[in-house]
Amino acid sequence: MRIARFTTGDDPAYGIVQGDPGAEVITPLTGDPLYVGLQPSGAGPVLLEDVRLLAPVIPRSKIVAVGKNYADHVREMGGTTPPEHPMLFFKPNTAVVGPFDPVVLPQGSDEVSYEGELAVVIKTITKGVKAENAAECIYGYTIANDVTARDWQRTDGQWARAKGFDTSCPLGPWIETELDPSDLHIVTTLDGEVKQDGTTADMVHGVARIIEYASAAFTLLPGDVILTGTPAGVGLVQPGQQVTIDVEGIGSLTNTFVRR
């Protein structure tokens, strides 16, 4: 099931996306389905092409991200061995934007990079869960771009500014609630040219392991988002360029980068 957050010009709403590509319709829901379940609002369906899609979730608490979770990405960044345990960091919820929203290149950084990733949306209050039970805590999956200021990442010594600046976490286009994340094709294009071409089967630490490791340290709340790492092929973007990330079973997330 695909659950979108959208607007027709009024307040944001949620809905179930159905239909074949190019002919999708949205059945509006009442409230946030994370908290009130799937309750149709009674309003008639709307065409997907007639709405503006928004980030499908705005984390109430945090975005937990995993660094260096693909061996080929570790090597392209100059490393040799992936971390023994998931390398965790946070992005603030103020970093979130939606499909087709602009990513604003931050003043003072000249090396901003894309990172196409599978993202996990948490369903329940989660603390100390074991990997074998982690699926019970997952609401669904979406696509993320873990936008990174590489020069800040090098100079700061920690990643809060480099990965947490405003608009640095595009999410979308919707949440897919029925998906096996173990072997999904991830492709990132820059102005139509393929830059990343990988699979989640190559993750060093899988989704269940990440949830176990993270929830051992801190409580995950409904609506929290976990970014699971990026395959090799990351690169820099310039103002006016467009990045599209396709994840098998979900769809595509497109954003244009701008300088203001």
N, C-alpha and C positions, 0 to 999 in steps of 0.2 A: 504494500500500500504506500502511495506517495502522498505525503502531507506537506502542503505549501503554506507559506505566510505571504499575504499579498494585499494590495490595495487597488481600488478602482478610483481613487481620489479622495476617499473618505478614510476613516480610521482603519488601521491594519486589521485583517481578519485571517482566519485559518480555513483551509479547505482540503478536500480530498481530490487529487488529480487523477483523472481517468481518461482513457481514450488512446488512440494510436498517435504516433508522432505527427505533428502538424494539425491534429484535430482534437487536441485535448480540451476537456472541460473541467471546471472546478466546482465541486459541490460545497457550498459554504457551511462552516461549522459554528457552533456557539462556544465562545471562549477558547482558551488554550487547551488543546486536547491532552497535553502533558498532565494537566491538573484536573480537567473535568471529563476526560474521555471523549469519545467520538459522538457528539451530539449535533445532528444536522440542525441548522438554524431555521429551516423552512423556506429560506429564500431560494429562488430558482438558480440553476447552474449558470455559470458564466464561462465564456470562452477564455482559454488561457491567453490567447493573443490580445485580449481586451483588458488585461490586468498588468500591473507592474509587480513582478515578484520581488519580495524582500528577503533578507536573511531568514532562513526558516526557523531559527532559534536565536534569541539573545540570551546568552548565559546569565542566570541570576547571580552566579557566584564567580566562575572562573573558566578559563580555557587552559587545559593541561596539554602540553605538547611534548613530543618525544624527539630528541635529537639523535642523529647518526644511527638510524634504525634500519638502514639498508647498507650492506657491505660495499656495494659499488659506489654509493654516495660517500661513505667514509674514505674510500681510496681517492675519489676525485677532490676531496677537501684536504688531501695530504696525509691522511691517516693510514694505518695498516690493519688495525684490529678493531672491530666494533666493540662498544662498551659491554662489559659482562652483564650489567643490569640496565634497564631502561634509563636513559639520560633525560630527566624531566625538567621542564621550565614552564613558566606561566606566560600567557598573553592576557591582557585585561579585556573585559567585555566592550570597552570603548573602541577596541580595534576592529570590531565586527562591522562589515558592510555586506550588501547583498549582490545578487547577480546584476551585472551591467552597471553597478555603481562604480564611480571612479576611485582608483587607488591614488592617493595624493603622495607624490614623492616628497619626503620630508626635507625641509631646508637644512643644509649643513651636511647632508649625505650625498655622495656622488656614486655610490655603488649599491643600488637596490636590486635585489634578486627575487625571482619567483621560486616557489616550491609547491608542486602539486601533490596533494595528499588526500587519503581517505580520512574522514572524520567520523567520530562516534558520538552519539547523543545519549546521555545518561537518563534513565527513566525514574529511578528510585534513590532514596537516600542510601548511600553505599559506603560502608566502612568495614575494612578487614575481610572482604569477600575473597574466596578462593577462586582460582582460575576456572575450575570445573563448574562453578556456579555463576560465572561472570555474565553469561548470556541473559540471565534473569534480570540484570540491571540495565540492559541496553534497550533504549527506545527505538533507535534506528541509526541510519548512516547518511551522511551527506558528503559534499566535496569541500575541501578547504585549499586556500592558497596561503601558505605560511610565508608571507612577504617579509624579507629580511634586509636590513641595511648592513651590508657586509663590512664596510669600513668602521661603523660603530661597534659591530660585533667583535672586530679585532682589537679595537682600542679600549673598549669599556671594561673588559675583563669579566663581565657578566652580560646577559642578553636582554635585560628588561627593555632598554631603549631600542636596541637593534631590532627586536621582534615584537615590540608592544606599541609602537607609535600608531596614531590614529589611522584607520583604514588598512592596517596591515594584516587583517584576517578576513578576507572575503569568504563567505559561506553560501552554499546553495547547490542546485536550484530549489531543492526540497529535501525532505527526510524520507528515505526509503526504509520502511519498517520490516520488510521481509527480504533478507539478504544474507548470504553466506560470505563473510569477508576474507576467507582463507586464500582465494586465488582470483583476484579481480585485476583486470587490465587497467593500468593508469597511463594516459597519454597527455602530455602537455605540449601545446603549440604556442609559438611566439609569432604573431602576424602570419599564421597559417603554416609555419615551418615547425615540424616535429622536433622538440628538444628533449623531452623525457618520454621514455617508452619502457614501462616496467610492470611488475605484477606484485600484488600484496603477498604472494607466496614467498617472496624474497625478503620479507621482513625478518629482522634478527629476533625481535620479540613480537609475538602475535598479540592480537587485540585482548584476549583473555588474560595473558600474562601481564600486559600493561595495566589493565584494570586492577588486577590483584596487587601489583607493586605499588601503584598510586594510592589505592584505597588503604593500604597498610600505613601510609604516612598521613593522609588527610582525608576527611570525609568528602565524597563526591555527592553533589546535590542534583535533584531533577533539573534538567536543562543544561548542566555542565557539558562541555564539549571536550573531547580528546582528539588531538591531531596525532596521527600515528607514524609520521616520518615520511621522507620523500626519497624516491629513487634517484639514480644518477641523472645528470643532464641539467642541473640548475645553472642559471646564467643571469646576466644583468639585463635590465630593461631601461628604455629611454622614454622620455615624454612622448605621448602619442601612440605608443605601441600597445598591442592588445594580447592578452594571455587567455587561452582557453584550456581548461583542464577537463578531460573526459575520464570518468570512472565507470567501468562496466557495471551494468545493473542499476545505475543511478541516473546518469545523464551528463550534462556539461555545465560548467561554470565559466563565464566570460567576464573579464574586467579590463578596462582601459586605464593606463597609467598616465597621470597628468602632473604637471608642475605648476604650483600656484605661488 
